[in-house]
Amino acid sequence: MVRNIALNNGKTIPSLAWGNMGGKAKALKAGAIALKAGIHHIDSAQIYGTEAEVNGAIQAAGVKRDDVFVTTKLWKFTEPTIGLEEIKASVQRSLAELTFIPDLLLVHNPYIPEKGKIGEFWKHLETLVEDGTLKGCSLGVSNFRPVDIEEVFKTAKIKPVVNQIEYHPYVLEHLEPLLKVHAKYSIVTQSYATLSPVARHPTGGPIKPILTRLAATLSKESGETVDEAGVLILWAVSKGVVVITSSGDEGRIKKMAATERVRDLSSEEIEEIDQAGRKIHFRVWDEHMTNEFPDPDLPTDI
Ligand SMILES: NC(=O)c1ccc[n+]([C@@H]2O[C@H](COP(=O)([O-])OP(=O)(O)OC[C@H]3O[C@@H](n4cnc5c(N)ncnc54)[C@H](OP(=O)(O)O)[C@@H]3O)[C@@H](O)[C@H]2O)c1
């Protein structure tokens, strides 16, 4: 079984993705491992310098392009980044690297467009969908705050389908107003840095014992090897979030893929993790999201 989530444009997206940030060698080798393990969803970006390796990994894994959901993200390479022609040229560079039109194109952060020009930038992306340059491609955003999303919706004809953000239990309190805006516009939350409580927090924080206990329960129930990272992936996908995770290690990639064969967390299990997570605030990526969107007054550990 592979979980999918409906987008607001009638299409669907697989709930689990392997992100190819971290260099060309990893993007190619581990990307092929992820595809072979059944994670048919690759998240790339212009700034990662790994768009060409998406196709490389697809070829190496021997899977069909059409069976893989591919995302890339636009970066800011010229000043100002606003005219239709320069945005079109940037998109065409991505298409040449990928060798195909992606399924989803994201604006990497709200500072890619010039200040105050998010609506105009979005209009140019809509033109590229309409003129066939991005035929069939869904559009979305990343690291957008509530104010940025409202700016897009003032003029958007094509709705953003996702907002890709840092998302895990230790940023839930901060994200509350943003998640309300996602719900208002039926925008799917895509998460990155999801494994931060186990991979980056110095102690693991208050959710750690809960993750350890659930990992044991789910492993016993399913016969799969579910570790704390797997519980975090299941916590997010059980909430309807699309998880973009990553690893360069074959064993860990296989464990990520195995979460597809494990049940969703129950509402009680989700609530237990949410409540413990909300007690602290621990953010890894703060360059976009905390600007004019202040962090909550919470400790980083208890
Ligand atoms: N839109 C944006 O601004 C943005 C920002 C950051 C990332 N992203 C996207 O999100 C993708 C994922 O990035 P992320 O680093 O944020 O992902 P993540 O899922 O939070 O963390 C991945 C890290 O967790 C480790 N890990 C994997 N499995 C583990 C396990 N079972 N136990 C403990 N640790 C484990 C990995 O290390 P090993 O490699 O050693 O296994 C890797 O360092 C990126 O590739 C990129 O596509 C987007």
The ligand as an SDF file (V2000), in Angstrom:
LIG
                    3D

 48 52  0  0  0  0  0  0  0  0999 V2000
   11.8000   23.7490    1.3700 N   0  0  0  0  0  0  0  0  0  0  0  0
   12.8740   23.9080    2.1130 C   0  0  0  0  0  0  0  0  0  0  0  0
   13.2900   25.0380    2.4370 O   0  0  0  0  0  0  0  0  0  0  0  0
   13.6150   22.6850    2.6110 C   0  0  0  0  0  0  0  0  0  0  0  0
   14.5480   22.7810    3.6520 C   0  0  0  0  0  0  0  0  0  0  0  0
   15.1930   21.6180    4.0810 C   0  0  0  0  0  0  0  0  0  0  0  0
   14.9100   20.3920    3.4800 C   0  0  0  0  0  0  0  0  0  0  0  0
   14.0060   20.3370    2.4480 N   0  0  0  0  0  0  0  0  0  0  0  0
   13.7110   19.0420    1.7680 C   0  0  0  0  0  0  0  0  0  0  0  0
   13.4680   18.0580    2.7300 O   0  0  0  0  0  0  0  0  0  0  0  0
   14.3320   16.9370    2.5080 C   0  0  0  0  0  0  0  0  0  0  0  0
   14.6020   16.2570    3.8250 C   0  0  0  0  0  0  0  0  0  0  0  0
   15.4690   17.0610    4.5880 O   0  0  0  0  0  0  0  0  0  0  0  0
   15.5780   17.0600    6.1440 P   0  0  0  0  0  0  0  0  0  0  0  0
   17.0110   16.9560    6.4650 O   0  0  0  0  0  0  0  0  0  0  0  0
   14.8390   18.2170    6.6520 O   0  0  0  0  0  0  0  0  0  0  0  0
   14.8600   15.6710    6.5410 O   0  0  0  0  0  0  0  0  0  0  0  0
   14.6130   14.9760    7.9380 P   0  0  0  0  0  0  0  0  0  0  0  0
   13.6910   13.8770    7.6180 O   0  0  0  0  0  0  0  0  0  0  0  0
   14.2550   15.8810    9.0540 O   0  0  0  0  0  0  0  0  0  0  0  0
   16.0590   14.4530    8.3650 O   0  0  0  0  0  0  0  0  0  0  0  0
   16.8650   13.6560    7.6160 C   0  0  0  0  0  0  0  0  0  0  0  0
   18.0320   13.3240    8.5540 C   0  0  0  0  0  0  0  0  0  0  0  0
   17.6050   12.3560    9.4890 O   0  0  0  0  0  0  0  0  0  0  0  0
   18.5360   11.3000    9.5450 C   0  0  0  0  0  0  0  0  0  0  0  0
   17.8050   10.0510    9.6710 N   0  0  0  0  0  0  0  0  0  0  0  0
   17.1800    9.3630    8.6950 C   0  0  0  0  0  0  0  0  0  0  0  0
   16.6080    8.2400    9.1700 N   0  0  0  0  0  0  0  0  0  0  0  0
   16.8670    8.2210   10.4780 C   0  0  0  0  0  0  0  0  0  0  0  0
   16.5570    7.3080   11.5110 C   0  0  0  0  0  0  0  0  0  0  0  0
   15.8550    6.1980   11.2540 N   0  0  0  0  0  0  0  0  0  0  0  0
   16.9620    7.6120   12.7520 N   0  0  0  0  0  0  0  0  0  0  0  0
   17.6760    8.7320   13.0160 C   0  0  0  0  0  0  0  0  0  0  0  0
   18.0100    9.6340   12.0670 N   0  0  0  0  0  0  0  0  0  0  0  0
   17.6160    9.3710   10.8070 C   0  0  0  0  0  0  0  0  0  0  0  0
   19.3050   11.3520    8.2420 C   0  0  0  0  0  0  0  0  0  0  0  0
   20.6530   10.9880    8.4430 O   0  0  0  0  0  0  0  0  0  0  0  0
   21.3700    9.8750    7.5090 P   0  0  0  0  0  0  0  0  0  0  0  0
   21.4890   10.4320    6.1100 O   0  0  0  0  0  0  0  0  0  0  0  0
   22.7030    9.7060    8.1870 O   0  0  0  0  0  0  0  0  0  0  0  0
   20.5270    8.6490    7.5800 O   0  0  0  0  0  0  0  0  0  0  0  0
   19.2190   12.8070    7.8170 C   0  0  0  0  0  0  0  0  0  0  0  0
   20.3270   13.5260    8.3040 O   0  0  0  0  0  0  0  0  0  0  0  0
   15.5480   17.5390    1.8040 C   0  0  0  0  0  0  0  0  0  0  0  0
   16.2930   16.5910    1.0740 O   0  0  0  0  0  0  0  0  0  0  0  0
   14.8620   18.5380    0.9040 C   0  0  0  0  0  0  0  0  0  0  0  0
   14.3510   17.8670   -0.2410 O   0  0  0  0  0  0  0  0  0  0  0  0
   13.3470   21.4540    2.0350 C   0  0  0  0  0  0  0  0  0  0  0  0
  1  2  1  0
  2  3  2  0
  2  4  1  0
  4  5  1  0
  4 48  2  0
  5  6  2  0
  6  7  1  0
  7  8  2  0
  8  9  1  0
  8 48  1  0
  9 10  1  0
  9 46  1  0
 10 11  1  0
 11 12  1  0
 11 44  1  0
 12 13  1  0
 13 14  1  0
 14 15  2  0
 14 16  1  0
 14 17  1  0
 17 18  1  0
 18 19  2  0
 18 20  1  0
 18 21  1  0
 21 22  1  0
 22 23  1  0
 23 24  1  0
 23 42  1  0
 24 25  1  0
 25 26  1  0
 25 36  1  0
 26 27  1  0
 26 35  1  0
 27 28  2  0
 28 29  1  0
 29 30  1  0
 29 35  2  0
 30 31  1  0
 30 32  2  0
 32 33  1  0
 33 34  2  0
 34 35  1  0
 36 37  1  0
 36 42  1  0
 37 38  1  0
 38 39  2  0
 38 40  1  0
 38 41  1  0
 42 43  1  0
 44 45  1  0
 44 46  1  0
 46 47  1  0
M  CHG  2   8   1  16  -1
M  END
$$$$
